[in-house]
Amino acid sequence: MARTGHPLRQTRHHLPGRGRAPSMLAMVTTIGRHALVTIAALTTLGDAERQLKFHTRAALTAGASPQDIVDAVIHLLAFAGNPRVFNAMLAIRQVFAERELLPLQQQ
């Protein structure tokens, strides 16, 4: 049987949680999810504070919560290391301060 279209469209029916309550990531728009992935990549690269601020603003505008962003970056501690995560959190915190989102509310 020949497959047509994008391969991810083929597999979406097999993802866990389909038909159940949406996961945290599923509740964020596609643009928001892309921005979270970009934030993770920039955090891992390091020395990208300007780009992190831009993509943090984009993620918030697209519907990601501040807690979603913090959780995504904190998850990278074991992979990217403390200095890169700390620098990323400083840049992200500046965006949260600009938007008057501090202090973060516990969910």
Buried (B, 14 or more C-beta within 10 A) or exposed (E): EEEEEEEEEEEEEEEEEEEEEEEEBEBBEEBBBBBBBBBBBBBBEBEBBEBBBBBBBBBBEBBBBBBBBBEBBEEBEEEBEEEBBEBBBEBBBBBBEEEEBEEEEEE
